[in-house]
Amino acid sequence: WSLHTDTRECLGGRTEILRRGDTWDLRTGYPIPLGDLFPRRTPVRKLLCQTAEAEIRRQEAAGMARYHEKWRQELRRNFNRENYYVTPEGLQFFWQMYAIAPWAEGVPTFSLPFGEQGCAWPIPESLIRLQT
């Protein structure tokens, strides 16, 4: 079972969104740690930061989004292993609002499809039910 929730707060005339991701193994009743979605010894933080960096470069080159001037440093500094959820397409991981981009960009979310870079391959049995 995987989902994300957004909490909105109005602060000084602006709406701030705080996103929380939750992924649970329904058989055990325990949360699934991010590292369990990858083969053992996968450098998960490095992999996800590189994936986000490639997407940010693509978005900025296409004029689709703007990020802070020092977004590369902020990617690593603000990385949180709990900021993820799973969809049928793959792993969705995110940074909180303002962490790497201005307010207008909302909560920057990136995707790593199942099977790419070792993401959940093979897909854990507990997640197969999520996709059917």
Disulfide bonds with the S-S distance in Angstrom:
none
